[in-house]
């Protein structure tokens, strides 16, 4: 080996070079760690945002469900009073014209799914709590889906058995929005009217039970989201 090369190798400041390499590696590792922390913080913030969006959407659904439950109680009472009249248990009475319109309503739940769709586009695994993530998916993909299918079935029964009776005997004046004169004699003698009211009573009753169950499911997920948000 060349003498000058040997001298240079022996005189090289290896300690200083090692320190420089060490500082460089440490700097890279620190930068990577900071980047990971930053990404983790961004992900955590996005998770919090998603949970708040879901909570707001569920709160809207909860209010809608409560309004439906409040209205269906009125409808159940109304259709019961109309049934009593049709069965000739009571004579025609003044408030019958008020109860009849409430006997021909129908309900369906239009879930606010925008926040959930946004979460899915971000990735469901954004929700770090496994239990909460499963509950959210179950509510939107199973419970809400089942609710929609049963609503569709009930509305089909309404169209087939109830709506024709309403069109035949109970048409509202387009100007006053009040019922036109009712031929009570024809109404009580047509058995399809009572059948329609029996169907509608069952639909109202089922709606009440479905929406009570749905409300419990929504509130359950809301409570879990509230608990999770306390960790942020």
LINRA-V172484 format. One record per backbone hydrogen bond with DSSP energy under -1.0 kcal/mol. CO is the residue of the C=O (numbers start at 1). NH is the residue of the N-H. E is the energy in kcal/mol with one decimal. If there is no record, write none. Layout:
# LINRA-V172484
CO&NH&E + CO&NH&E
This chain:
# LINRA-V172484
2&6&-2.1 + 3&7&-2.3 + 4&8&-2.2 + 5&9&-2.6 + 6&10&-2.5 + 7&11&-1.9 + 12&14&-1.6 + 13&17&-1.9 + 14&18&-2.7 + 15&19&-2.2 + 16&20&-2.2 + 17&21&-2.6 + 18&22&-2.9 + 19&23&-2.7 + 20&24&-2.4 + 21&25&-2.8 + 22&26&-2.8 + 23&27&-2.5 + 24&28&-2.2 + 25&29&-2.8 + 26&30&-2.7 + 27&31&-2.3 + 28&32&-2.5 + 29&33&-2.5 + 30&34&-2.8 + 31&35&-2.4 + 32&36&-2.6 + 33&37&-2.6 + 34&38&-2.6 + 35&39&-2.8 + 36&40&-2.7 + 37&41&-2.4 + 38&42&-2.5 + 39&43&-2.5 + 40&44&-2.4 + 41&45&-2.6 + 42&46&-2.3 + 43&47&-2.3 + 44&48&-2.3 + 45&49&-2.4 + 46&50&-2.5 + 47&51&-2.4 + 48&52&-2.2 + 49&53&-2.2 + 50&54&-2.4 + 51&55&-2.5 + 52&56&-2.2 + 53&57&-2.2 + 54&58&-2.8 + 55&59&-2.2 + 56&60&-1.7 + 57&61&-2.2 + 58&62&-2.8 + 59&63&-2.0 + 60&64&-2.0 + 61&65&-2.7 + 62&66&-2.4 + 63&67&-2.2 + 64&68&-2.1 + 65&69&-2.6 + 66&70&-2.3 + 67&71&-2.3 + 68&72&-2.7 + 69&73&-1.3 + 70&74&-1.0 + 71&75&-2.2 + 72&76&-2.6 + 73&77&-1.8 + 74&78&-2.3 + 75&79&-2.8 + 76&80&-1.8 + 77&81&-1.9 + 78&82&-2.1 + 79&83&-2.3 + 80&84&-2.0 + 81&85&-1.6 + 82&86&-2.7 + 83&87&-2.2 + 84&89&-2.8 + 85&88&-1.6 + 93&96&-1.9 + 94&97&-1.0 + 95&99&-2.2 + 96&100&-2.4 + 100&103&-1.6 + 101&104&-1.4 + 111&113&-1.2 + 113&117&-2.6 + 114&118&-2.2 + 115&119&-2.1 + 116&120&-2.5 + 117&121&-1.9 + 118&122&-1.4 + 119&123&-1.6 + 123&126&-2.2 + 124&127&-1.9 + 129&133&-2.7 + 130&134&-2.2 + 131&135&-2.0 + 132&136&-2.5 + 133&137&-2.2 + 134&138&-2.5 + 135&139&-2.3 + 136&140&-2.3 + 137&141&-2.9 + 138&142&-1.7 + 138&143&-2.5 + 139&144&-3.0 + 142&146&-2.7 + 143&147&-2.5 + 144&148&-2.3 + 145&149&-1.9 + 146&150&-2.4 + 147&151&-2.5 + 148&152&-2.4 + 149&153&-1.9 + 150&154&-2.5 + 151&155&-2.6 + 152&156&-1.6 + 153&157&-1.9 + 154&158&-2.1 + 155&159&-2.3 + 156&160&-2.3 + 157&161&-2.6 + 158&162&-1.7 + 158&163&-3.0 + 162&166&-1.9 + 163&167&-2.6 + 164&168&-1.9 + 165&169&-2.5 + 166&170&-2.0 + 171&180&-2.6 + 173&177&-2.6 + 178&173&-3.7 + 182&184&-1.4 + 183&187&-2.4 + 184&188&-2.5 + 185&189&-1.3 + 186&190&-1.0 + 190&193&-1.4 + 191&195&-2.1 + 192&196&-2.3 + 193&197&-2.1 + 194&198&-2.4 + 195&199&-2.4 + 196&200&-2.7 + 197&201&-2.4 + 198&202&-1.9 + 199&203&-2.3 + 200&204&-2.7 + 201&205&-2.6 + 202&206&-2.6 + 203&207&-2.4 + 204&208&-2.4 + 205&209&-2.0 + 206&210&-2.9 + 207&211&-2.6 + 208&212&-1.8 + 209&213&-2.0 + 210&214&-2.6 + 211&215&-2.4 + 212&216&-1.9 + 213&217&-1.9 + 214&218&-2.5 + 215&219&-2.6 + 216&220&-2.0 + 217&221&-1.8 + 218&222&-2.3 + 219&223&-2.3 + 220&224&-1.6 + 221&225&-2.3 + 222&226&-2.6 + 223&227&-2.2 + 224&228&-2.1 + 225&229&-2.6 + 228&231&-1.7 + 229&232&-1.3
